[in-house]
Amino acid sequence: MIKSELEDFELDKSADFSITSNVGIKNNIYAALVLGVYEVLMEHNFITSNYSLNQFENVISLFNRYHKLSDLLKEKSGKGKSPFSNKTARSLLSFSFVSCLLTALFRDNTQSHQESLSVLRSSNEFMRYTVSVALQKIQQLEETGQTDGPDGQNAEKIFKYLCEITRVLLWRYTSIPSAVEESGKKEKGRTISLLCLEGLLRTFNTVQHRYQNKIPQFLNAIDVVSDGEGEQEDINITEKAAFHIRQFQRSLVTQLSGDEEDFNSKEAQLLVSILSTLSRLLEPTTEQFGQMLTWTVKICKENNLEDVHFCKGLMSMMFSLHVLRKSPASLLQEMSRDVHCRLGDIDQACHV
């Protein structure tokens, strides 16, 4: 498969990929099968490699073939709308392998592994592809309650892999700020940091939806500082959630305190969504909830941004928190005064 060219499969640029013809439909199915074979071989080579340099070079060679065909399908998708337009083909990598690969790429510090892992880490496209597949698998789990692979219906193992993936994504996002990543390389598509953040939002939603009774274990397992180890008895959900909330609060403050041209709207929106999701784990009567509410109101008052989607998310979170603690009447009144102060009278004949 490494030595084979796309022409050998009759899937080169001259091939028809439109869904309006029988040949185009057949080629799309054929291309999906070839992509799947590349992925299965990548997984097999990695698992059997024992961190061999040659095996990892094979993995990258297979990925380059995969990436070339995938790009061709995306290019052709604009000419007839193939099933690959606007979405990534469903990956055949197993959930357990995605967890293993992410951990190796971002968190493996074993000295004897570094030379071989550097082959994979040197490809930013491969790193981004791996995180994208993790995102796809988490979405599949959120929507269906199971994933692809031999352990796809084993709830305990799926939960274990989900915790491992979340811990890696959290470490990657908090260790390498997106601003640093973006200043280093200007590439098409979302950055790895942004993909990690999107993955974190999906995992937090998935756990609250699918694993409510395991939330304490989840919050303990994703602790980057302790690597999820230690006692799991008497875990205080509010305290653990508040700890993670503070991490994302710092990231949002960093976004807001920079220059306006450096403001990353997508990242800020994801951070607000994550904060809103995690805030649901706080008990309204606790000190941590009060601190979260006070911080949110302060952020709303002290920042003047014209990003509609970000402001909408931030205001929605503020009202959702406020209504759990006390009546929002006074907040609405204060907000109305502020709106009037900025926009003036709507009806010039009526002064407030």
Secondary structure, 3 states (H helix, E strand, C coil): CCCCCHHHHCCCCCCCCCCCCHHHHHHHHHHHHHHHHHHHHHHHHHHCCCCCHHHHHHHHHHHHHHHHHHHHHHHHHCCCCCCCCCCCCCCCCCHHHHHHHHHHHHHCCCHHHHHHHHHHHCCHHHHHHHHHHHHHHHHHHHHHCCCCCCCCCCHHHHHHHHHHHHHHHHHHHHHCCHHHHHHHCCCCCCCHHHHHHHHHHHHHHHHHHHCHHHHHHHHHHCCCCCCCCCCCCCCCHHHHHHHHHHHHHHHHHHHHHCCHHHCCHHHHHHHHHHHHHHHCCCCCCCHHHHHHHHHHHHHHHHCCCCCHHHHHHHHHHHHHHHHHHCCCHHHHHHHHHHHHHHHCCCCCCCCC
